[in-house]
Amino acid sequence: MKNLERENRQALLGGGPEKIKSQHSKGKLTARERLEVLLDTGSFEEIGMFVEHDCINFGMEDKKFYGDGVITGHGTINGRLVFVYSQDFTVLGGSLGYRHAQKIKALTDKAIQAGAPIIGINDSGGARIQEGVDSLAGYGDIFDANVRASGVIPQISMIMGPCAGGAVYSPALTDFVFMVEDVSYMFVTGPSVVKNVTGEDVSQDELGGSDVHTATTGVADLAFANDIEALLEMRRFIGFLPLSNSQPPPTRLTYDAPDRIEMSLNTLVPSNPNKPYDIKELIEVIIDENDFFELQPEFAKNIVIGFGYMAGQPVGIVANQPLQLAGCLDIKASRKAARFVRFCDSFGIPIITFVDVPGFLPGTDQEYNGIIKHGAKLLYAYAEASVPKITIITRKAYGGAYIVMGSKHLGGDINFAWHNAEIAVMGAESAVDIIYSKQIAGNNNLREEKINEYNQTVLSPFVAAKKGYIDGIIEPQETRSKICKALNMLRHKKSVKRDKKHGNIPL
């Protein structure tokens, strides 16, 4: 008994008091402290506490610690099962050796078998160079486990310290990546290598800090001010997700009436079609209790994605943002939305789409960088998705962007348009200038007449509704009520699986 108590105390100390003090001095919690904040009190059950590495190169036989630099196990968040690993920077800088890697791989396998999410807390100096190819083999095993888990259980990465080299590819394979400001960073090659190879002088933050990955690359979904905020927000976030692809999404008790009428929406869209408005105002007033968990708010701001609840069930929301680039789709927005749609489809979360899009962003930069294939990713994601898909056109739906944004033609189940919506190849003024270029030359009165005619005969949502491309034309105030009724109708939607291994998305 005494031996067990002594060995337990040693394992709980990680790299020892001085290393723990150093961790705290950087504004970081220890690996075990993070689990205490993340999980329900007393729920954590550790697996592999006494695992050690077996490396004897470079004096490593004298540098053994229980756990081998990563704490693995399972617990609950608000009573729901999760698996979690937390890398311990106090032990050999959290470096990954073969035993360390096998603990993560085994945990992922258990999570798949149990059908529960896995959360990885990354805080590591990277591959343990003393172990050579064994460390690389360990990373490869983790990557393989990430791929096997993809679409089966939600995978979430929390970057709460360094994550460099090959280590970055495991978070990249997971569904969501969250970072902590000032203390976390991700890059394939560090500043010293960059300087030696390219001559660029760049800091860790400039190369791979949270600002870079939340705003520029889109690698991270959100960044938080400190460890505590990140872990508490993770507890909130996990409440929007099902445990696995074989489990239904969670439900939530709500006192927000499904048929609530929101009169403020009647004045949301300006009468001037070129004047912007904030689509987040619409999202926040139509979801239950205004509780919207937005993802990637600083990346591709011209499209908004995130989770909310409607009538007590979670939904994924995709919306064009007129405040940015007039809501145009571009490369970044297409990538951002496509991956989110595919996640929702993998885990049975209905997709609500709000459309106000004048088209794809024009320009050589977009064309040269492959907007054709990147835009096709979003098209593919919507067409492939078999979950309930409800789309509301709030103002403009022009050109190919209309098709891409959850249209009836890509399998939209219920498609509504607000009464003032416009659906066509392009706006009336541009269309008239092309169609009647010779007739209206110098004749403004005729031009205005033709614009009005185009509005009535082409742009009007009644035109699309008459052809069956729109299921209904609604007043803005009815939006929540109509969506909730559609969700209830589609609650038991079943899809026919096609006989194929998988499609070939335009990556």
Helices and strands as residue ranges (DSSP letters): H 2-12, H 17-25, H 31-38, E 45-47, G 57-62, E 70-77, E 80-87, G 92-94, H 98-114, E 118-122, G 129-131, H 133-149, E 155-159, E 162-164, G 165-168, H 169-173, E 176-180, E 185-187, H 191-198, H 204-208, H 210-211, I 212-216, E 222-224, H 227-237, G 238-240, G 263-267, H 279-286, G 288-290, E 293-295, E 303-310, E 313-320, G 325-327, H 331-346, E 351-357, H 364-368, H 371-384, E 389-398, H 399-404, G 408-410, E 414-418, E 422-424, H 428-435, H 444-454, I 455-459, H 461-466, E 472-474, G 476-478, H 479-489
